Amino acid sequence: MTIPSTRSGARHRRDIGYAYGGYLRDKLINPSGADGLLYGNPKQLMIQAFAVIAAVVYTLVVTFAIYKLIDMIIGVRVGERDEVIGLDLTQHREGAYTILE
């Protein structure tokens, strides 16, 4: 029998707390903030959902731009010959899983 880690339970409680705090919280906690979904303000949920989507799109675009920049400068692929021989041999000089030895 294994005993579940308290850290895994803490993570779920934290995530639920973030969801409540971010989407559903009322002005009792933050008097100058906006009411959340459960307190009659679905617009606040839409604003936060848009912010999450914007962050994901931004991250994808910037990551792709960095990838393309690195590809233009040094390249991100090896040559076809190296792929055929195997990257263990051509890049690391290791022959663990090869029949060419």
Phi, psi and omega in degrees: 000130178256147178260124181297145180290141177290337180293322180292322177293324179295325180296316181294320177296321179295316180297319177296320177297320178295318180298314179296315183292325184275323189250332192243356189292151179252183183285355176298321181277318183231089186303330182268358182271179180268149175293152180266194185298316183289348182249027170086023180229075179294339179298324179297320177297319179295321178298315181290323177296320177297320179296321178294315179297319179298320179295319179294314180297315178303314181297317178297315181295313181293320178297317178296320178296318178296318178302313181295321178297314178296321178297321178290324185280305185238349181083149181243000179241152174269169179289162182296323178300316179296324178294320181293315179293320181119134184289335176301317181283313188283329184260324188245352182058039178241143182236048185290319186235054183233150175256005182276354184284000000 
